[in-house]
Amino acid sequence: MWFIVALFLVLTITFLSGKGGFLIAGYNTSSKEEKAKYDEKKLCRVMGIGMGIITIVLAIPAILKDNTPNFYIELMIAVIMITIIGLLVLTNTICKSSIPEAIHERIEDEVR
């Protein structure tokens, strides 16, 4: 269990530092014009906060071991699902780039 918590902690730190854009599924395989629609730094920070929440949720049973309450598994699943839904909403709203449309058109022309 500690290995998973450590892995998630490393991912959290990577995303919060703004260096984990290549780890985000969908973003790493999108075209340049599609990537231009998102602010990569905001995207990494949002993912880092989400990963941090999931890391904390996973660390609690690792710390408590046998003293973990019986209801915690259901609570853990609910918190993780709510976090994932929140990440989906936030990445598609506040992570959109604020670059003016003229610059988007210029980027699209360069790609062609």
WOTA-V781223 format. One record per backbone hydrogen bond with DSSP energy under -1.0 kcal/mol. NH is the residue of the N-H (numbers start at 1). CO is the residue of the C=O. Records with the same first field share a line. If there is no record, write none. Layout:
NH = CO, CO
//
This chain:
5 = 1
6 = 2
7 = 3
8 = 4
9 = 5
10 = 6
11 = 7
12 = 8
13 = 9
14 = 10
15 = 11
16 = 12
17 = 13
18 = 15
19 = 14
23 = 20
24 = 21
28 = 24
35 = 31
36 = 32
37 = 34
38 = 35
39 = 95
43 = 39
44 = 40
45 = 41
46 = 42
47 = 43
48 = 44
49 = 45
50 = 46
51 = 47
52 = 48
53 = 49
54 = 50
55 = 51
56 = 52
57 = 53
58 = 54
59 = 55
60 = 56
63 = 59
64 = 60
65 = 61
67 = 64
68 = 65
72 = 69
75 = 71
76 = 72
77 = 73
78 = 74
79 = 75
80 = 76
81 = 77
82 = 78
83 = 79
84 = 80
85 = 81
86 = 82
87 = 83
88 = 84
89 = 85
90 = 86
91 = 87
92 = 88
93 = 90
95 = 90
96 = 93
97 = 37
104 = 100
105 = 101
106 = 102
107 = 103
108 = 104
109 = 105
110 = 106
111 = 107
112 = 108
//
